[in-house]
Amino acid sequence: MNDDFFKYLDQLELLGFFSGYPLLYAFITSLFVHKKIGIEKIRIVSLLPLAYAFTGTLYLGLQLKNVYPDFSFSNIQATIQPLKLVAFISVLFWFPLLSKRPVISLLHSLIFFFFLAKDLFVHTVKNQPGDGRMQNNMKVFTDSLLLNIISLITVVLFTYFILFIKRRRKKI
């Protein structure tokens, strides 16, 4: 098969994990920038980088699954392109040094959002009907947005669970 096709599939994979985050970030920061939610008064904006790191961890797991039978250096080197290495940086948002600044996670995700914007711009300039590339990109973008929302909900629930356990230990 054509090498461009596989590069396009890799790009769709990256878009599927990371391109929906900027929209989620904009939505959450516009609604909850100064508000605290829940009993423990957690700032949901501060949990955004952790949700992004969770999504990056899922992406890393998918890449490890794709390389699974042969973990040799030559196979990993052949499979991993530079843009995937940039995507692996998202796992570093688990560390407090990066997670304390949510805007850094936004800047990182804008790298992947750029590919979606570029395809949209090329599609509007060329106006080629029947390509199907923009339809694929929009479906993947929607899926990415849903994945990032689910990641944020998971991190919020996990945070509440941890705080609940800490509060119960203080009572005992």
ZADRENKOL-606074 format. One record per residue: x, y, z of N, C-alpha, C in turn. Coordinates in steps of 0.2 Angstrom, whole numbers, plus 2048, in hexadecimal, padded with zeros to 3 digits. Layout:
N
site n.xx=X&n.yy=Y&n.zz=Z&ca.xx=X&ca.yy=Y&ca.zz=Z&c.xx=X&c.yy=Y&c.zz=Z;
...
***
This chain:
172
site n.xx=804&n.yy=7FA&n.zz=800&ca.xx=800&ca.yy=800&ca.zz=800&c.xx=804&c.yy=806&c.zz=800;
site n.xx=801&n.yy=80C&n.zz=7FF&ca.xx=805&ca.yy=812&ca.zz=7FE&c.xx=807&c.yy=814&c.zz=805;
site n.xx=80D&n.yy=817&n.zz=806&ca.xx=80F&ca.yy=819&ca.zz=80C&c.xx=80B&c.yy=81F&c.zz=80F;
site n.xx=809&n.yy=823&n.zz=80A&ca.xx=805&ca.yy=829&ca.zz=80C&c.xx=7FE&c.yy=827&c.zz=810;
site n.xx=7FC&n.yy=822&n.zz=80E&ca.xx=7F6&ca.yy=81F&ca.zz=811&c.xx=7F7&c.yy=81E&c.zz=818;
site n.xx=7FD&n.yy=81A&n.zz=81A&ca.xx=7FE&ca.yy=819&ca.zz=821&c.xx=800&c.yy=81F&c.zz=825;
site n.xx=803&n.yy=824&n.zz=822&ca.xx=804&ca.yy=82A&ca.zz=825&c.xx=7FE&c.yy=82E&c.zz=827;
site n.xx=7F9&n.yy=82D&n.zz=822&ca.xx=7F2&ca.yy=830&ca.zz=823&c.xx=7EF&c.yy=82D&c.zz=829;
site n.xx=7EF&n.yy=826&n.zz=829&ca.xx=7ED&ca.yy=822&ca.zz=82F&c.xx=7F0&c.yy=824&c.zz=836;
site n.xx=7F6&n.yy=825&n.zz=836&ca.xx=7FA&ca.yy=827&ca.zz=83C&c.xx=7F8&c.yy=82E&c.zz=83E;
site n.xx=7F6&n.yy=832&n.zz=839&ca.xx=7F4&ca.yy=839&ca.zz=83A&c.xx=7ED&c.yy=839&c.zz=83D;
site n.xx=7E9&n.yy=835&n.zz=83A&ca.xx=7E2&ca.yy=834&ca.zz=83D&c.xx=7E2&c.yy=831&c.zz=844;
site n.xx=7E7&n.yy=82D&n.zz=846&ca.xx=7E8&ca.yy=82A&ca.zz=84D&c.xx=7EA&c.yy=830&c.zz=851;
site n.xx=7EE&n.yy=834&n.zz=84F&ca.xx=7F0&ca.yy=83A&ca.zz=853&c.xx=7EB&c.yy=83F&c.zz=854;
site n.xx=7E7&n.yy=840&n.zz=84F&ca.xx=7E1&ca.yy=844&ca.zz=84F&c.xx=7DC&c.yy=841&c.zz=854;
site n.xx=7DB&n.yy=83B&n.zz=854&ca.xx=7D6&ca.yy=838&ca.zz=858&c.xx=7D7&c.yy=838&c.zz=85F;
site n.xx=7DD&n.yy=839&n.zz=861&ca.xx=7DF&ca.yy=839&ca.zz=868&c.xx=7E0&c.yy=840&c.zz=86B;
site n.xx=7E3&n.yy=845&n.zz=867&ca.xx=7E5&ca.yy=84B&ca.zz=869&c.xx=7E1&c.yy=851&c.zz=866;
site n.xx=7DE&n.yy=851&n.zz=861&ca.xx=7DB&ca.yy=857&ca.zz=85D&c.xx=7D5&c.yy=85A&c.zz=861;
site n.xx=7D2&n.yy=856&n.zz=865&ca.xx=7CC&ca.yy=859&ca.zz=868&c.xx=7CD&c.yy=85C&c.zz=86F;
site n.xx=7D3&n.yy=85C&n.zz=871&ca.xx=7D5&ca.yy=85F&ca.zz=877&c.xx=7D4&c.yy=867&c.zz=877;
site n.xx=7D7&n.yy=86A&n.zz=872&ca.xx=7D6&ca.yy=871&ca.zz=872&c.xx=7CF&c.yy=874&c.zz=873;
site n.xx=7CA&n.yy=871&n.zz=870&ca.xx=7C3&ca.yy=873&ca.zz=870&c.xx=7C1&c.yy=871&c.zz=877;
site n.xx=7C2&n.yy=86C&n.zz=87A&ca.xx=7C1&ca.yy=86A&ca.zz=881&c.xx=7C4&c.yy=86F&c.zz=886;
site n.xx=7CA&n.yy=871&n.zz=885&ca.xx=7CE&ca.yy=875&ca.zz=889&c.xx=7CA&c.yy=87C&c.zz=889;
site n.xx=7C9&n.yy=87F&n.zz=883&ca.xx=7C5&ca.yy=885&ca.zz=882&c.xx=7BE&c.yy=885&c.zz=885;
site n.xx=7BB&n.yy=880&n.zz=885&ca.xx=7B4&ca.yy=87F&ca.zz=888&c.xx=7B5&c.yy=87F&c.zz=88F;
site n.xx=7B9&n.yy=87B&n.zz=892&ca.xx=7BA&ca.yy=87B&ca.zz=899&c.xx=7BC&c.yy=881&c.zz=89C;
site n.xx=7C1&n.yy=884&n.zz=899&ca.xx=7C4&ca.yy=88A&ca.zz=89C&c.xx=7BF&c.yy=890&c.zz=89C;
site n.xx=7BB&n.yy=890&n.zz=896&ca.xx=7B6&ca.yy=896&ca.zz=896&c.xx=7B1&c.yy=895&c.zz=89B;
site n.xx=7AF&n.yy=88F&n.zz=89D&ca.xx=7A9&ca.yy=88E&ca.zz=8A2&c.xx=7AC&c.yy=88D&c.zz=8A9;
site n.xx=7B2&n.yy=88A&n.zz=8AA&ca.xx=7B4&ca.yy=889&ca.zz=8B1&c.xx=7BA&c.yy=88C&c.zz=8B3;
site n.xx=7BC&n.yy=892&n.zz=8B0&ca.xx=7C3&ca.yy=894&ca.zz=8B1&c.xx=7C4&c.yy=897&c.zz=8B9;
site n.xx=7BE&n.yy=899&n.zz=8BB&ca.xx=7BF&ca.yy=89C&ca.zz=8C2&c.xx=7BA&c.yy=898&c.zz=8C7;
site n.xx=7B7&n.yy=893&n.zz=8C5&ca.xx=7B2&ca.yy=88F&ca.zz=8C9&c.xx=7B5&c.yy=889&c.zz=8CB;
site n.xx=7B3&n.yy=887&n.zz=8D1&ca.xx=7B5&ca.yy=880&ca.zz=8D4&c.xx=7AF&c.yy=87C&c.zz=8D4;
site n.xx=7B0&n.yy=876&n.zz=8D3&ca.xx=7AA&ca.yy=871&ca.zz=8D3&c.xx=7AB&c.yy=86C&c.zz=8D8;
site n.xx=7A5&n.yy=869&n.zz=8DA&ca.xx=7A5&ca.yy=864&ca.zz=8DF&c.xx=7A5&c.yy=866&c.zz=8E6;
site n.xx=7A5&n.yy=860&n.zz=8EA&ca.xx=7A6&ca.yy=861&ca.zz=8F2&c.xx=7AD&c.yy=864&c.zz=8F3;
site n.xx=7B2&n.yy=861&n.zz=8F0&ca.xx=7B9&ca.yy=863&ca.zz=8F2&c.xx=7BB&c.yy=869&c.zz=8EE;
site n.xx=7B7&n.yy=86C&n.zz=8EA&ca.xx=7B8&ca.yy=872&ca.zz=8E7&c.xx=7BF&c.yy=872&c.zz=8E2;
site n.xx=7BF&n.yy=86D&n.zz=8DE&ca.xx=7C4&ca.yy=86C&ca.zz=8D9&c.xx=7C3&c.yy=870&c.zz=8D3;
site n.xx=7C9&n.yy=873&n.zz=8D1&ca.xx=7C9&ca.yy=877&ca.zz=8CB&c.xx=7CA&c.yy=872&c.zz=8C5;
site n.xx=7C4&n.yy=872&n.zz=8C1&ca.xx=7C4&ca.yy=86D&ca.zz=8BB&c.xx=7CA&c.yy=86F&c.zz=8B6;
site n.xx=7CB&n.yy=875&n.zz=8B6&ca.xx=7D0&ca.yy=877&ca.zz=8B1&c.xx=7D7&c.yy=874&c.zz=8B3;
site n.xx=7D8&n.yy=874&n.zz=8B9&ca.xx=7DF&ca.yy=871&ca.zz=8BB&c.xx=7DF&c.yy=869&c.zz=8BA;
site n.xx=7DA&n.yy=866&n.zz=8B8&ca.xx=7DA&ca.yy=85F&ca.zz=8B7&c.xx=7DB&c.yy=85E&c.zz=8AF;
site n.xx=7DA&n.yy=863&n.zz=8AB&ca.xx=7DB&ca.yy=862&ca.zz=8A4&c.xx=7E1&c.yy=85F&c.zz=8A2;
site n.xx=7E7&n.yy=861&n.zz=8A4&ca.xx=7ED&ca.yy=85E&ca.zz=8A2&c.xx=7EE&c.yy=856&c.zz=8A4;
site n.xx=7EB&n.yy=855&n.zz=8AA&ca.xx=7EA&ca.yy=84E&ca.zz=8AC&c.xx=7E6&c.yy=84A&c.zz=8A7;
site n.xx=7E1&n.yy=84C&n.zz=8A5&ca.xx=7DC&ca.yy=849&ca.zz=8A0&c.xx=7E0&c.yy=848&c.zz=899;
site n.xx=7E4&n.yy=84D&n.zz=897&ca.xx=7E8&ca.yy=84D&ca.zz=891&c.xx=7ED&c.yy=848&c.zz=892;
site n.xx=7F0&n.yy=847&n.zz=898&ca.xx=7F5&ca.yy=842&ca.zz=899&c.xx=7F2&c.yy=83B&c.zz=899;
site n.xx=7EC&n.yy=83A&n.zz=89B&ca.xx=7E9&ca.yy=834&ca.zz=89B&c.xx=7E7&c.yy=832&c.zz=894;
site n.xx=7E5&n.yy=837&n.zz=890&ca.xx=7E4&ca.yy=836&ca.zz=888&c.xx=7EB&c.yy=834&c.zz=885;
site n.xx=7F0&n.yy=837&n.zz=887&ca.xx=7F7&ca.yy=835&ca.zz=884&c.xx=7F9&c.yy=82E&c.zz=887;
site n.xx=7F7&n.yy=82C&n.zz=88D&ca.xx=7F9&ca.yy=826&ca.zz=88F&c.xx=7F5&c.yy=820&c.zz=88B;
site n.xx=7EF&n.yy=822&n.zz=889&ca.xx=7EB&ca.yy=81D&ca.zz=885&c.xx=7EE&c.yy=81D&c.zz=87E;
site n.xx=7F1&n.yy=822&n.zz=87C&ca.xx=7F4&ca.yy=822&ca.zz=875&c.xx=7FA&c.yy=81E&c.zz=875;
site n.xx=7FE&n.yy=81F&n.zz=87B&ca.xx=804&ca.yy=81B&ca.zz=87C&c.xx=803&c.yy=814&c.zz=87C;
site n.xx=7FE&n.yy=812&n.zz=880&ca.xx=7FB&ca.yy=80B&ca.zz=880&c.xx=7FA&c.yy=808&c.zz=879;
site n.xx=7F6&n.yy=80C&n.zz=875&ca.xx=7F4&ca.yy=80A&ca.zz=86E&c.xx=7FB&c.yy=809&c.zz=86A;
site n.xx=800&n.yy=80D&n.zz=86B&ca.xx=806&ca.yy=80C&ca.zz=867&c.xx=80A&c.yy=806&c.zz=869;
site n.xx=80A&n.yy=805&n.zz=870&ca.xx=80D&ca.yy=7FF&ca.zz=873&c.xx=809&c.yy=7F8&c.zz=870;
site n.xx=803&n.yy=7F9&n.zz=870&ca.xx=7FF&ca.yy=7F3&ca.zz=86D&c.xx=801&c.yy=7F2&c.zz=866;
site n.xx=802&n.yy=7F7&n.zz=862&ca.xx=803&ca.yy=7F6&ca.zz=85B&c.xx=80A&c.yy=7F3&c.zz=85A;
site n.xx=80F&n.yy=7F5&n.zz=85F&ca.xx=816&ca.yy=7F2&ca.zz=85E&c.xx=816&c.yy=7EB&c.zz=861;
site n.xx=811&n.yy=7E9&n.zz=865&ca.xx=811&ca.yy=7E4&ca.zz=86A&c.xx=816&c.yy=7DE&c.zz=868;
site n.xx=815&n.yy=7DA&n.zz=863&ca.xx=819&ca.yy=7D4&ca.zz=862&c.xx=820&c.yy=7D5&c.zz=862;
site n.xx=822&n.yy=7DA&n.zz=85F&ca.xx=82A&ca.yy=7DB&ca.zz=85E&c.xx=82C&c.yy=7E2&c.zz=861;
site n.xx=82E&n.yy=7E2&n.zz=867&ca.xx=831&ca.yy=7E8&ca.zz=86B&c.xx=838&c.yy=7E9&c.zz=869;
site n.xx=83A&n.yy=7E7&n.zz=864&ca.xx=841&ca.yy=7E8&ca.zz=862&c.xx=842&c.yy=7F0&c.zz=860;
site n.xx=848&n.yy=7F2&n.zz=861&ca.xx=84A&ca.yy=7F9&ca.zz=860&c.xx=848&c.yy=7FB&c.zz=859;
site n.xx=84A&n.yy=7F6&n.zz=854&ca.xx=849&ca.yy=7F8&ca.zz=84D&c.xx=842&c.yy=7F8&c.zz=84B;
site n.xx=83E&n.yy=7F4&n.zz=84E&ca.xx=836&ca.yy=7F4&ca.zz=84D&c.xx=833&c.yy=7FB&c.zz=850;
site n.xx=835&n.yy=7FD&n.zz=856&ca.xx=833&ca.yy=803&ca.zz=859&c.xx=835&c.yy=809&c.zz=855;
site n.xx=83B&n.yy=809&n.zz=852&ca.xx=83E&ca.yy=80E&ca.zz=84F&c.xx=83A&c.yy=80F&c.zz=848;
site n.xx=838&n.yy=809&n.zz=845&ca.xx=835&ca.yy=809&ca.zz=83E&c.xx=82D&c.yy=80C&c.zz=83F;
site n.xx=82B&n.yy=80A&n.zz=845&ca.xx=824&ca.yy=80C&ca.zz=846&c.xx=822&c.yy=813&c.zz=849;
site n.xx=827&n.yy=815&n.zz=84D&ca.xx=826&ca.yy=81C&ca.zz=850&c.xx=829&c.yy=821&c.zz=84B;
site n.xx=824&n.yy=826&n.zz=849&ca.xx=826&ca.yy=82C&ca.zz=846&c.xx=827&c.yy=832&c.zz=84B;
site n.xx=82B&n.yy=837&n.zz=848&ca.xx=82C&ca.yy=83D&ca.zz=84D&c.xx=825&c.yy=840&c.zz=850;
site n.xx=820&n.yy=840&n.zz=84C&ca.xx=81A&ca.yy=843&ca.zz=84F&c.xx=817&c.yy=83F&c.zz=854;
site n.xx=818&n.yy=838&n.zz=854&ca.xx=816&ca.yy=834&ca.zz=859&c.xx=81A&c.yy=835&c.zz=860;
site n.xx=820&n.yy=836&n.zz=85F&ca.xx=824&ca.yy=838&ca.zz=865&c.xx=822&c.yy=83E&c.zz=868;
site n.xx=820&n.yy=843&n.zz=864&ca.xx=81D&ca.yy=849&ca.zz=867&c.xx=817&c.yy=848&c.zz=86B;
site n.xx=813&n.yy=843&n.zz=868&ca.xx=80D&ca.yy=841&ca.zz=86B&c.xx=80E&c.yy=83E&c.zz=872;
site n.xx=814&n.yy=83A&n.zz=873&ca.xx=815&ca.yy=837&ca.zz=879&c.xx=817&c.yy=83C&c.zz=87E;
site n.xx=819&n.yy=842&n.zz=87D&ca.xx=81A&ca.yy=847&ca.zz=881&c.xx=814&c.yy=848&c.zz=886;
site n.xx=80E&n.yy=847&n.zz=883&ca.xx=808&ca.yy=848&ca.zz=887&c.xx=808&c.yy=844&c.zz=88E;
site n.xx=80B&n.yy=83F&n.zz=88E&ca.xx=80C&ca.yy=83B&ca.zz=894&c.xx=80F&c.yy=83E&c.zz=89A;
site n.xx=813&n.yy=843&n.zz=898&ca.xx=817&ca.yy=847&ca.zz=89D&c.xx=813&c.yy=84C&c.zz=8A1;
site n.xx=80C&n.yy=84D&n.zz=89F&ca.xx=808&ca.yy=851&ca.zz=8A2&c.xx=805&c.yy=84E&c.zz=8A9;
site n.xx=807&n.yy=847&n.zz=8AA&ca.xx=806&ca.yy=844&ca.zz=8B0&c.xx=80A&c.yy=848&c.zz=8B6;
site n.xx=810&n.yy=84A&n.zz=8B4&ca.xx=814&ca.yy=84D&ca.zz=8B9&c.xx=812&c.yy=854&c.zz=8BB;
site n.xx=812&n.yy=856&n.zz=8C1&ca.xx=80F&ca.yy=85C&ca.zz=8C4&c.xx=813&c.yy=863&c.zz=8C1;
site n.xx=819&n.yy=862&n.zz=8BF&ca.xx=81C&ca.yy=868&ca.zz=8BC&c.xx=819&c.yy=86A&c.zz=8B5;
site n.xx=816&n.yy=865&n.zz=8B1&ca.xx=812&ca.yy=867&ca.zz=8AB&c.xx=80B&c.yy=868&c.zz=8AD;
site n.xx=808&n.yy=864&n.zz=8B1&ca.xx=801&ca.yy=864&ca.zz=8B2&c.xx=7FF&c.yy=86A&c.zz=8B6;
site n.xx=803&n.yy=86E&n.zz=8B9&ca.xx=801&ca.yy=874&ca.zz=8BC&c.xx=800&c.yy=87A&c.zz=8B7;
site n.xx=802&n.yy=879&n.zz=8B1&ca.xx=801&ca.yy=87E&ca.zz=8AC&c.xx=7FD&c.yy=87B&c.zz=8A6;
site n.xx=7F6&n.yy=87C&n.zz=8A7&ca.xx=7F2&ca.yy=879&ca.zz=8A2&c.xx=7F3&c.yy=87B&c.zz=89B;
site n.xx=7F5&n.yy=882&n.zz=89A&ca.xx=7F6&ca.yy=885&ca.zz=894&c.xx=7FB&c.yy=881&c.zz=890;
site n.xx=800&n.yy=87E&n.zz=893&ca.xx=805&ca.yy=87A&ca.zz=88F&c.xx=802&c.yy=874&c.zz=88C;
site n.xx=7FD&n.yy=871&n.zz=88F&ca.xx=7FA&ca.yy=86B&ca.zz=88C&c.xx=7F6&c.yy=86D&c.zz=886;
site n.xx=7F3&n.yy=873&n.zz=886&ca.xx=7F0&ca.yy=876&ca.zz=880&c.xx=7F5&c.yy=877&c.zz=87B;
site n.xx=7FA&n.yy=87A&n.zz=87C&ca.xx=7FF&ca.yy=87B&ca.zz=877&c.xx=802&c.yy=875&c.zz=874;
site n.xx=803&n.yy=870&n.zz=878&ca.xx=805&ca.yy=869&ca.zz=875&c.xx=7FF&c.yy=866&c.zz=870;
site n.xx=7F9&n.yy=867&n.zz=872&ca.xx=7F4&ca.yy=864&ca.zz=86E&c.xx=7F2&c.yy=868&c.zz=868;
site n.xx=7F4&n.yy=86F&n.zz=868&ca.xx=7F3&ca.yy=873&ca.zz=862&c.xx=7F8&c.yy=870&c.zz=85C;
site n.xx=7FD&n.yy=86D&n.zz=85E&ca.xx=801&ca.yy=86A&ca.zz=859&c.xx=7FD&c.yy=865&c.zz=854;
site n.xx=7F9&n.yy=861&n.zz=857&ca.xx=7F5&ca.yy=85C&ca.zz=854&c.xx=7EF&c.yy=85F&c.zz=851;
site n.xx=7EC&n.yy=864&n.zz=854&ca.xx=7E6&ca.yy=868&ca.zz=852&c.xx=7E8&c.yy=86C&c.zz=84B;
site n.xx=7EF&n.yy=86D&n.zz=84A&ca.xx=7F1&ca.yy=871&ca.zz=844&c.xx=7F0&c.yy=86C&c.zz=83E;
site n.xx=7F1&n.yy=866&n.zz=83F&ca.xx=7F0&ca.yy=861&ca.zz=839&c.xx=7E8&c.yy=862&c.zz=837;
site n.xx=7E4&n.yy=862&n.zz=83C&ca.xx=7DD&ca.yy=862&ca.zz=83A&c.xx=7DB&c.yy=869&c.zz=837;
site n.xx=7DE&n.yy=86E&n.zz=839&ca.xx=7DD&ca.yy=875&ca.zz=836&c.xx=7E0&c.yy=875&c.zz=82F;
site n.xx=7E6&n.yy=872&n.zz=82F&ca.xx=7E9&ca.yy=872&ca.zz=828&c.xx=7E5&c.yy=86F&c.zz=823;
site n.xx=7E2&n.yy=869&n.zz=825&ca.xx=7DE&ca.yy=865&ca.zz=820&c.xx=7D8&c.yy=869&c.zz=81E;
site n.xx=7D5&n.yy=86C&n.zz=823&ca.xx=7CF&ca.yy=870&ca.zz=822&c.xx=7D0&c.yy=876&c.zz=81D;
site n.xx=7D6&n.yy=879&n.zz=81E&ca.xx=7D8&ca.yy=87F&ca.zz=81A&c.xx=7D9&c.yy=87C&c.zz=813;
site n.xx=7DD&n.yy=877&n.zz=812&ca.xx=7DE&ca.yy=874&ca.zz=80B&c.xx=7D8&c.yy=872&c.zz=808;
site n.xx=7D3&n.yy=86F&n.zz=80C&ca.xx=7CD&ca.yy=86D&ca.zz=809&c.xx=7C9&c.yy=873&c.zz=807;
site n.xx=7C9&n.yy=878&n.zz=80A&ca.xx=7C5&ca.yy=87E&ca.zz=808&c.xx=7C8&c.yy=882&c.zz=802;
site n.xx=7CE&n.yy=882&n.zz=802&ca.xx=7D2&ca.yy=885&ca.zz=7FC&c.xx=7D1&c.yy=881&c.zz=7F6;
site n.xx=7D2&n.yy=87A&n.zz=7F6&ca.xx=7D2&ca.yy=876&ca.zz=7F0&c.xx=7CB&c.yy=874&c.zz=7EF;
site n.xx=7C6&n.yy=874&n.zz=7F4&ca.xx=7BF&ca.yy=872&ca.zz=7F3&c.xx=7BE&c.yy=86C&c.zz=7EE;
site n.xx=7C1&n.yy=867&n.zz=7F0&ca.xx=7C1&ca.yy=861&ca.zz=7EC&c.xx=7BB&c.yy=85C&c.zz=7EF;
site n.xx=7B6&n.yy=85B&n.zz=7EC&ca.xx=7B1&ca.yy=857&ca.zz=7EE&c.xx=7B2&c.yy=850&c.zz=7EE;
site n.xx=7B0&n.yy=84C&n.zz=7F2&ca.xx=7B1&ca.yy=844&ca.zz=7F2&c.xx=7B7&c.yy=842&c.zz=7F5;
site n.xx=7BB&n.yy=846&n.zz=7F8&ca.xx=7C2&ca.yy=844&ca.zz=7FA&c.xx=7C0&c.yy=840&c.zz=801;
site n.xx=7BC&n.yy=842&n.zz=805&ca.xx=7BA&ca.yy=83E&ca.zz=80B&c.xx=7BF&c.yy=840&c.zz=811;
site n.xx=7C5&n.yy=843&n.zz=80F&ca.xx=7CA&ca.yy=844&ca.zz=815&c.xx=7C7&c.yy=849&c.zz=81A;
site n.xx=7C3&n.yy=84E&n.zz=818&ca.xx=7C0&ca.yy=852&ca.zz=81E&c.xx=7BB&c.yy=84F&c.zz=822;
site n.xx=7B7&n.yy=84B&n.zz=81E&ca.xx=7B2&ca.yy=847&ca.zz=822&c.xx=7B5&c.yy=842&c.zz=827;
site n.xx=7BB&n.yy=83F&n.zz=825&ca.xx=7BE&ca.yy=83B&ca.zz=82A&c.xx=7C1&c.yy=83F&c.zz=82F;
site n.xx=7C4&n.yy=845&n.zz=82E&ca.xx=7C7&ca.yy=849&ca.zz=833&c.xx=7C2&c.yy=84B&c.zz=838;
site n.xx=7BC&n.yy=84D&n.zz=836&ca.xx=7B7&ca.yy=850&ca.zz=83A&c.xx=7B4&c.yy=84A&c.zz=83E;
site n.xx=7B3&n.yy=844&n.zz=83C&ca.xx=7B1&ca.yy=83E&ca.zz=840&c.xx=7B6&c.yy=83D&c.zz=845;
site n.xx=7BD&n.yy=83D&n.zz=843&ca.xx=7C2&ca.yy=83B&ca.zz=848&c.xx=7C3&c.yy=841&c.zz=84D;
site n.xx=7C2&n.yy=847&n.zz=84B&ca.xx=7C2&ca.yy=84D&ca.zz=850&c.xx=7BC&c.yy=84C&c.zz=855;
site n.xx=7B6&n.yy=84A&n.zz=853&ca.xx=7B1&ca.yy=849&ca.zz=857&c.xx=7B2&c.yy=843&c.zz=85C;
site n.xx=7B5&n.yy=83E&n.zz=85A&ca.xx=7B7&ca.yy=839&ca.zz=85E&c.xx=7BC&c.yy=83B&c.zz=863;
site n.xx=7C1&n.yy=83F&n.zz=861&ca.xx=7C6&ca.yy=841&ca.zz=865&c.xx=7C3&c.yy=846&c.zz=86B;
site n.xx=7BE&n.yy=84A&n.zz=869&ca.xx=7BB&ca.yy=84E&ca.zz=86E&c.xx=7B8&c.yy=84A&c.zz=873;
site n.xx=7B4&n.yy=844&n.zz=871&ca.xx=7B1&ca.yy=840&ca.zz=876&c.xx=7B6&c.yy=83C&c.zz=87A;
site n.xx=7BC&n.yy=83A&n.zz=877&ca.xx=7C1&ca.yy=837&ca.zz=87B&c.xx=7C4&c.yy=83B&c.zz=880;
site n.xx=7C5&n.yy=842&n.zz=87E&ca.xx=7C8&ca.yy=846&ca.zz=883&c.xx=7C3&c.yy=848&c.zz=889;
site n.xx=7BC&n.yy=848&n.zz=887&ca.xx=7B7&ca.yy=84A&ca.zz=88C&c.xx=7B7&c.yy=844&c.zz=891;
site n.xx=7B7&n.yy=83E&n.zz=88E&ca.xx=7B7&ca.yy=838&ca.zz=892&c.xx=7BD&c.yy=837&c.zz=897;
site n.xx=7C3&n.yy=839&n.zz=894&ca.xx=7C9&ca.yy=83A&ca.zz=898&c.xx=7C8&c.yy=83F&c.zz=89E;
site n.xx=7C5&n.yy=844&n.zz=89C&ca.xx=7C5&ca.yy=849&ca.zz=8A2&c.xx=7C0&c.yy=847&c.zz=8A7;
site n.xx=7BA&n.yy=844&n.zz=8A5&ca.xx=7B6&ca.yy=841&ca.zz=8AA&c.xx=7B9&c.yy=83C&c.zz=8AE;
site n.xx=7BD&n.yy=837&n.zz=8AB&ca.xx=7C1&ca.yy=832&ca.zz=8AF&c.xx=7C5&c.yy=835&c.zz=8B4;
site n.xx=7C9&n.yy=83A&n.zz=8B2&ca.xx=7CE&ca.yy=83D&ca.zz=8B6&c.xx=7CA&c.yy=841&c.zz=8BC;
site n.xx=7C4&n.yy=844&n.zz=8BB&ca.xx=7C0&ca.yy=848&ca.zz=8C0&c.xx=7BE&c.yy=842&c.zz=8C5;
site n.xx=7BB&n.yy=83D&n.zz=8C2&ca.xx=7B8&ca.yy=838&ca.zz=8C7&c.xx=7BE&c.yy=835&c.zz=8CB;
site n.xx=7C4&n.yy=833&n.zz=8C8&ca.xx=7C9&ca.yy=830&ca.zz=8CC&c.xx=7CC&c.yy=835&c.zz=8D1;
site n.xx=7CC&n.yy=83C&n.zz=8CF&ca.xx=7CE&ca.yy=841&ca.zz=8D4&c.xx=7C9&c.yy=841&c.zz=8DA;
site n.xx=7C2&n.yy=841&n.zz=8D9&ca.xx=7BD&ca.yy=841&ca.zz=8DE&c.xx=7BE&c.yy=83A&c.zz=8E2;
site n.xx=7C0&n.yy=835&n.zz=8DF&ca.xx=7C0&ca.yy=82E&ca.zz=8E3&c.xx=7C6&c.yy=82F&c.zz=8E7;
site n.xx=7CC&n.yy=831&n.zz=8E5&ca.xx=7D2&ca.yy=832&ca.zz=8E9&c.xx=7D0&c.yy=837&c.zz=8EF;
site n.xx=7CD&n.yy=83D&n.zz=8EE&ca.xx=7CB&ca.yy=841&ca.zz=8F3&c.xx=7C6&c.yy=83E&c.zz=8F8;
site n.xx=7C2&n.yy=83A&n.zz=8F6&ca.xx=7BD&ca.yy=837&ca.zz=8FA&c.xx=7C1&c.yy=832&c.zz=8FF;
site n.xx=7C6&n.yy=82E&n.zz=8FC&ca.xx=7C9&ca.yy=82A&ca.zz=900&c.xx=7CE&c.yy=82E&c.zz=905;
site n.xx=7D1&n.yy=833&n.zz=904&ca.xx=7D5&ca.yy=837&ca.zz=908&c.xx=7D0&c.yy=83A&c.zz=90E;
site n.xx=7CA&n.yy=83C&n.zz=90C&ca.xx=7C6&ca.yy=83F&ca.zz=911&c.xx=7C3&c.yy=839&c.zz=916;
site n.xx=7C2&n.yy=833&n.zz=913&ca.xx=7C0&ca.yy=82E&ca.zz=918&c.xx=7C6&c.yy=82C&c.zz=91D;
site n.xx=7CC&n.yy=82C&n.zz=91A&ca.xx=7D1&ca.yy=82B&ca.zz=91E&c.xx=7D2&c.yy=830&c.zz=924;
site n.xx=7D1&n.yy=836&n.zz=923&ca.xx=7D1&ca.yy=83B&ca.zz=928&c.xx=7CC&c.yy=83A&c.zz=92D;
site n.xx=7C6&n.yy=838&n.zz=92C&ca.xx=7C1&ca.yy=836&ca.zz=930&c.xx=7C3&c.yy=830&c.zz=935;
site n.xx=7C7&n.yy=82C&n.zz=933&ca.xx=7C8&ca.yy=826&ca.zz=937&c.xx=7CE&c.yy=827&c.zz=93B;
***
